[in-house]
Amino acid sequence: QVQPVESGGGLVQPGGSLRLSCAASGRIFSMSAMGWYRQAPGKERELVAHITSGGTTNYPDSVKGRFTISRDNAKNTVYLQMNSLKPEDTAVYYCNARNLWGESWGQGTQVTVSS
């Protein structure tokens, strides 16, 4: 199974950018759909970006045009480029892997957008 490990979170000012990385172990990474989710305090976990094994991407309206998900199957890594960050983007960001054999989550990385 694929085991995701997130990195790249931190503190950034409003309007700034961050790139999150999710390195995933496992031989079936290329056959996995990958997603980035986030959870803010007191709120439910929500999807912010999704990419299929074939490279098709999907975003909710709240991040469309600001966030970009991509994958490098040679490196078993998926990225989330976040631009024009807003305070409301503050959350723990989680990487998710899903395939025919099941689903797995990373431990999360904190993103804080504040001046």
C-alpha positions in Angstrom: 0.0 0.0 0.0 1.0 3.6 -0.5 2.1 5.5 2.6 2.1 9.3 2.2 4.5 11.7 4.1 3.8 15.4 3.8 6.4 18.3 4.0 6.7 21.9 3.2 4.2 23.5 5.6 5.0 26.7 7.5 4.2 30.3 8.2 3.6 32.6 5.3 2.1 36.1 5.0 -1.1 36.7 3.2 -0.6 36.9 -0.5 2.4 34.6 -0.3 3.1 31.1 -1.7 4.0 27.7 -0.4 4.6 24.4 -2.0 3.7 21.2 -0.2 5.2 17.9 -1.1 3.9 14.4 -0.4 6.4 11.6 -0.8 4.7 8.2 -1.0 6.3 4.9 -0.6 4.9 1.9 -2.4 5.1 0.4 -5.8 1.6 1.3 -6.7 1.9 5.1 -6.4 1.4 5.5 -10.2 -1.9 3.6 -10.0 -3.2 5.8 -7.1 -5.4 8.8 -7.1 -3.9 11.4 -4.8 -5.6 14.2 -3.0 -4.8 17.1 -0.7 -7.2 17.8 2.1 -7.1 20.4 4.9 -8.7 20.7 8.3 -8.9 23.9 10.2 -9.7 24.0 14.0 -13.3 23.3 14.6 -14.0 22.5 11.0 -14.4 19.3 9.0 -11.7 18.0 6.7 -12.2 19.2 3.2 -10.8 18.4 -0.2 -8.6 21.1 -1.8 -7.1 19.3 -4.7 -7.3 15.9 -6.4 -5.3 14.3 -9.2 -6.2 10.9 -10.8 -3.6 8.3 -11.8 -4.0 9.7 -15.3 -3.3 13.3 -14.3 -6.8 14.7 -14.3 -7.1 17.4 -11.7 -10.0 18.8 -9.7 -10.4 21.7 -7.3 -13.2 23.3 -5.2 -14.1 26.8 -6.0 -12.4 28.1 -2.8 -9.0 27.4 -4.2 -9.5 27.2 -8.0 -7.0 29.5 -9.7 -4.8 29.7 -6.6 -3.8 26.1 -5.9 -2.2 23.6 -8.4 -1.7 19.9 -7.8 0.8 17.9 -9.8 2.5 14.6 -9.6 5.9 13.1 -10.5 5.5 9.3 -10.8 9.2 8.8 -11.2 9.7 10.4 -7.8 6.6 8.9 -6.2 5.7 12.5 -5.2 2.7 14.7 -5.5 2.9 18.5 -5.0 0.5 21.3 -4.0 1.5 24.7 -5.2 -0.4 27.3 -3.2 -0.4 30.9 -4.4 -2.2 34.1 -3.2 -2.6 32.5 0.2 -5.3 33.9 2.5 -5.7 33.6 6.3 -8.6 31.3 5.8 -6.2 28.8 4.1 -4.7 28.2 7.6 -5.1 24.5 8.4 -3.4 21.2 8.7 -2.9 19.8 5.2 -3.1 16.1 4.6 -2.1 13.9 1.7 -4.4 11.0 0.7 -3.7 8.1 -1.5 -6.5 5.9 -2.9 -6.3 2.9 -5.1 -7.9 -0.5 -5.7 -6.3 -1.9 -2.6 -7.5 0.8 -0.2 -6.8 4.3 1.1 -4.1 5.8 3.3 -3.4 9.2 4.9 -0.3 11.1 5.9 0.2 12.7 9.3 -0.4 16.2 8.0 1.6 19.5 7.8 0.6 22.8 9.3 0.1 25.8 7.1 -0.4 29.2 8.8 -1.2 32.3 6.8 -0.7 35.3 9.0 0.9 38.7 9.0 
